[in-house]
Structures are given as C-alpha cells and as structure tokens.
Amino acid sequence: MGELIFVCLFMIAVGSLVYIKKYKNNGKPEAGIKRENLLDYYKDYSNLKLYWTSISFIVLGVIFLLTILILELVF
C-alpha cells in the first residue's frame, strides 16, 4: 500500500511541478491559431497536450489518494 501512496504523491508532484514551472503565469496555451510554419502547429499541440497532462496527473493523483484513504478506513 505504501508504494501506491508514493506513486500517487509522485504523480501529484510531477503534475504540480510542470504546471507551476510552465503554465502558472501564462495560463492555458492557445491552439487553433493560424500559423505560417507547420512546426508552430506542432509546438502549439504539444504545449496544449502537456498542459492537460499536468492537470490530469494532479487530478488523478488526488482521486487515487482519496480512494486509498476511503478503502483503508472501510477495511
């Protein structure tokens, strides 16, 4: 059970670190803006994907920790 708690805390830490370092002051990255270079479309997509991945790591880590806590209290 300790390993699961460690993995959940690690997920929350990684998601928070990425969000704070890259997106805290800038907000959500824009996508769908007309670009002249095709590489810029890829950069927009990867930034948006990284943004949502960091948010999902935080949310999933918290949900899993709450689930483990509830299961520990019930059983």
DOSE-171026 format. One record per residue (C-alpha): residue number from 1; residue in one letter; z, y, x. Coordinates in steps of 0.001 Angstrom, whole numbers, plus 500000, padded with zeros to 6 digits. Layout:
N
rec num = NUM; residuo = A; z = Z; y = Y; x = X
...
END
This chain:
75
rec num = 1; residuo = M; z = 500000; y = 500000; x = 500000
rec num = 2; residuo = G; z = 500680; y = 502301; x = 502935
rec num = 3; residuo = E; z = 497078; y = 502002; x = 504082
rec num = 4; residuo = L; z = 495787; y = 503090; x = 500677
rec num = 5; residuo = I; z = 498046; y = 506121; x = 500656
rec num = 6; residuo = F; z = 496896; y = 507002; x = 504175
rec num = 7; residuo = V; z = 493224; y = 506714; x = 503145
rec num = 8; residuo = C; z = 493811; y = 508936; x = 500118
rec num = 9; residuo = L; z = 495611; y = 511547; x = 502193
rec num = 10; residuo = F; z = 492827; y = 511383; x = 504781
rec num = 11; residuo = M; z = 490198; y = 511929; x = 502060
rec num = 12; residuo = I; z = 492086; y = 514963; x = 500775
rec num = 13; residuo = A; z = 492486; y = 516337; x = 504303
rec num = 14; residuo = V; z = 488805; y = 515929; x = 505195
rec num = 15; residuo = G; z = 487625; y = 517442; x = 501911
rec num = 16; residuo = S; z = 490017; y = 520370; x = 502248
rec num = 17; residuo = L; z = 489092; y = 520980; x = 505871
rec num = 18; residuo = V; z = 485366; y = 521072; x = 505122
rec num = 19; residuo = Y; z = 485876; y = 523313; x = 502106
rec num = 20; residuo = I; z = 488172; y = 525755; x = 503908
rec num = 21; residuo = K; z = 486092; y = 525943; x = 507097
rec num = 22; residuo = K; z = 482711; y = 526333; x = 505476
rec num = 23; residuo = Y; z = 482915; y = 527497; x = 501868
rec num = 24; residuo = K; z = 486202; y = 529286; x = 501186
rec num = 25; residuo = N; z = 484929; y = 532838; x = 501738
rec num = 26; residuo = N; z = 481275; y = 532209; x = 500936
rec num = 27; residuo = G; z = 481579; y = 530410; x = 497604
rec num = 28; residuo = K; z = 479172; y = 527835; x = 496254
rec num = 29; residuo = P; z = 475853; y = 527708; x = 498148
rec num = 30; residuo = E; z = 472749; y = 528738; x = 496264
rec num = 31; residuo = A; z = 469933; y = 526317; x = 495546
rec num = 32; residuo = G; z = 466521; y = 526702; x = 493964
rec num = 33; residuo = I; z = 465688; y = 529979; x = 495697
rec num = 34; residuo = K; z = 462048; y = 530406; x = 496698
rec num = 35; residuo = R; z = 461677; y = 529842; x = 500435
rec num = 36; residuo = E; z = 458692; y = 530158; x = 502718
rec num = 37; residuo = N; z = 459710; y = 527374; x = 505076
rec num = 38; residuo = L; z = 460230; y = 523834; x = 503806
rec num = 39; residuo = L; z = 463087; y = 523313; x = 506255
rec num = 40; residuo = D; z = 465064; y = 526007; x = 504425
rec num = 41; residuo = Y; z = 464893; y = 523930; x = 501231
rec num = 42; residuo = Y; z = 466427; y = 521013; x = 503122
rec num = 43; residuo = K; z = 469197; y = 523237; x = 504516
rec num = 44; residuo = D; z = 469975; y = 524523; x = 501002
rec num = 45; residuo = Y; z = 470102; y = 520983; x = 499663
rec num = 46; residuo = S; z = 472311; y = 519687; x = 502471
rec num = 47; residuo = N; z = 474718; y = 522634; x = 502110
rec num = 48; residuo = L; z = 474979; y = 522057; x = 498374
rec num = 49; residuo = K; z = 475492; y = 518317; x = 498878
rec num = 50; residuo = L; z = 478214; y = 518929; x = 501490
rec num = 51; residuo = Y; z = 479921; y = 521384; x = 499117
rec num = 52; residuo = W; z = 480077; y = 518886; x = 496260
rec num = 53; residuo = T; z = 481085; y = 516059; x = 498603
rec num = 54; residuo = S; z = 484057; y = 518049; x = 499876
rec num = 55; residuo = I; z = 485139; y = 518878; x = 496318
rec num = 56; residuo = S; z = 484771; y = 515244; x = 495242
rec num = 57; residuo = F; z = 486807; y = 514000; x = 498234
rec num = 58; residuo = I; z = 489662; y = 516281; x = 497205
rec num = 59; residuo = V; z = 489495; y = 515284; x = 493525
rec num = 60; residuo = L; z = 489126; y = 511547; x = 494160
rec num = 61; residuo = G; z = 491925; y = 511552; x = 496721
rec num = 62; residuo = V; z = 494295; y = 513234; x = 494270
rec num = 63; residuo = I; z = 493287; y = 510897; x = 491428
rec num = 64; residuo = F; z = 493799; y = 507813; x = 493607
rec num = 65; residuo = L; z = 497192; y = 509077; x = 494806
rec num = 66; residuo = L; z = 498308; y = 509688; x = 491224
rec num = 67; residuo = T; z = 497071; y = 506238; x = 490234
rec num = 68; residuo = I; z = 499007; y = 504605; x = 493076
rec num = 69; residuo = L; z = 502115; y = 506586; x = 492139
rec num = 70; residuo = I; z = 501876; y = 505537; x = 488496
rec num = 71; residuo = L; z = 501301; y = 501884; x = 489429
rec num = 72; residuo = E; z = 504277; y = 501953; x = 491782
rec num = 73; residuo = L; z = 506522; y = 503443; x = 489099
rec num = 74; residuo = V; z = 505422; y = 500983; x = 486414
rec num = 75; residuo = F; z = 505562; y = 497833; x = 488523
END
